[in-house]
Amino acid sequence: MKKIINTAKAPAPIGPYNQAVLIKDTLYISGQIPIDPATGSLVEGDIKKETKQSMENLKAILEEAGMSFEHVIKSSIFIKDMNQFAEINEVYGTYFNADTAPARETVEVANLPKFVNVEISMIAVK
C-alpha cells in the first residue's frame, strides 16, 4: 500500500500530486523547484541559489520519510539551459558522497513549472 509523504518544510504541490509517495521501502519524490517553503516565493536570479533551494526541498521530504541523500538511488535533473550545467552540478554534488552518488540524468527542457530554471526529482530506498 502506498503512503503519502508531505511536509510543511517543502513547498506545497502546485497541482494534483503529492510531494512524495512511499511504497514499501521505496520513496518516489516529485520534482522540486526553487520555491522557499517559508515564503512561498520563487528563489530567482542565481542558478546556484535556485539549485540549493531545490535540493533543500528534496532534503526536507527525504527527512520526513526518515531518509537522507545516502538513500537516493536515482535523480533526474531538468534544466532550462545546459550552459548552467556546471554550476548546477557543483551545488548538487555537495549533497552526495562521490563514491556512493546515485544514478542520474540531466536533461535540457524548453520550460518548467513557473518557468523556473531547474527542477530535480529523486527515487530513494531504505
C-alpha positions as CSV (number, residue, x, y, z in Angstrom):
1,M,0.0,0.0,0.0
2,K,1.3,3.5,-0.7
3,K,1.9,6.1,1.9
4,I,1.7,9.8,1.0
5,I,4.6,11.9,2.3
6,N,4.1,15.6,2.8
7,T,5.9,18.2,4.9
8,A,5.5,21.9,5.5
9,K,9.3,22.2,5.2
10,A,9.0,21.8,1.5
11,P,6.7,23.7,-0.9
12,A,3.1,22.5,-1.2
13,P,2.3,20.9,-4.6
14,I,1.1,23.2,-7.3
15,G,-1.1,20.6,-8.9
16,P,-2.9,17.3,-8.3
17,Y,0.1,15.4,-6.9
18,N,1.9,14.9,-3.6
19,Q,5.5,15.7,-2.6
20,A,6.3,12.0,-2.4
21,V,4.9,8.5,-2.3
22,L,6.4,5.7,-0.3
23,I,5.8,2.2,-1.4
24,K,7.3,-0.4,0.9
25,D,10.9,0.8,1.2
26,T,11.0,3.0,-2.0
27,L,10.3,6.7,-2.0
28,Y,9.3,8.5,-5.2
29,I,9.8,12.2,-4.8
30,S,8.1,14.6,-7.1
31,G,10.2,17.2,-8.9
32,Q,11.2,20.1,-6.7
33,I,11.6,23.6,-8.0
34,P,13.2,26.5,-6.1
35,I,10.3,27.6,-4.0
36,D,11.1,28.8,-0.5
37,P,8.5,26.9,1.6
38,A,8.7,29.6,4.4
39,T,7.5,32.4,2.0
40,G,6.0,30.5,-1.0
41,S,8.2,32.7,-3.2
42,L,10.5,31.6,-6.0
43,V,14.2,31.8,-5.5
44,E,15.4,33.5,-8.7
45,G,18.3,35.2,-10.3
46,D,21.2,32.8,-9.4
47,I,21.2,29.2,-10.6
48,K,23.4,28.1,-7.6
49,K,20.8,29.5,-5.2
50,E,18.0,28.0,-7.2
51,T,19.6,24.6,-7.2
52,K,20.3,24.8,-3.5
53,Q,16.7,25.6,-2.7
54,S,15.5,22.7,-4.9
55,M,17.9,20.4,-3.1
56,E,16.9,21.7,0.4
57,N,13.3,21.0,-0.6
58,L,14.2,17.4,-1.5
59,K,16.2,17.1,1.7
60,A,13.1,18.1,3.8
61,I,11.0,15.4,2.0
62,L,13.6,12.8,2.5
63,E,13.9,13.6,6.2
64,E,10.0,13.5,6.5
65,A,10.2,9.9,5.2
66,G,13.1,9.0,7.6
67,M,15.7,9.0,4.9
68,S,18.7,11.1,3.7
69,F,20.6,11.7,0.5
70,E,22.5,8.5,1.2
71,H,19.3,6.6,0.4
72,V,18.9,8.2,-3.1
73,I,19.4,5.7,-5.9
74,K,18.2,7.9,-8.9
75,S,18.0,11.6,-9.6
76,S,16.6,13.4,-12.6
77,I,17.6,17.0,-13.2
78,F,15.7,19.1,-15.7
79,I,17.3,22.4,-16.7
80,K,16.3,25.2,-18.9
81,D,19.8,26.0,-20.1
82,M,22.6,23.3,-20.5
83,N,25.1,26.2,-20.2
84,Q,24.3,26.2,-16.5
85,F,25.1,22.5,-16.0
86,A,28.5,23.1,-14.3
87,E,27.0,25.5,-11.7
88,I,24.0,23.2,-11.0
89,N,26.4,20.2,-10.8
90,E,28.6,22.0,-8.4
91,V,25.8,22.6,-5.9
92,Y,24.2,19.2,-6.5
93,G,27.5,17.5,-5.8
94,T,27.8,19.0,-2.3
95,Y,24.8,16.8,-1.2
96,F,26.4,13.5,-2.1
97,N,29.5,11.4,-1.4
98,A,31.1,10.9,-4.8
99,D,31.7,7.2,-4.1
100,T,28.0,6.5,-3.4
101,A,26.3,9.1,-5.5
102,P,23.1,7.9,-7.3
103,A,22.5,7.3,-10.9
104,R,21.3,10.4,-12.7
105,E,20.3,12.0,-15.9
106,T,20.3,15.7,-16.7
107,V,18.0,17.0,-19.5
108,E,17.6,20.4,-21.0
109,V,14.0,21.3,-21.5
110,A,12.1,24.2,-23.1
111,N,10.2,25.1,-20.0
112,L,9.5,24.1,-16.4
113,P,6.7,24.8,-14.0
114,K,6.5,28.5,-13.1
115,F,9.2,29.0,-15.8
116,V,12.0,28.1,-13.3
117,N,15.5,27.2,-14.4
118,V,15.9,23.9,-12.6
119,E,13.7,21.0,-11.3
120,I,15.0,17.9,-9.6
121,S,13.2,14.6,-8.7
122,M,14.6,11.6,-6.9
123,I,13.9,8.0,-6.0
124,A,15.3,6.7,-2.7
125,V,15.3,3.3,-1.0
126,K,15.7,2.5,2.7
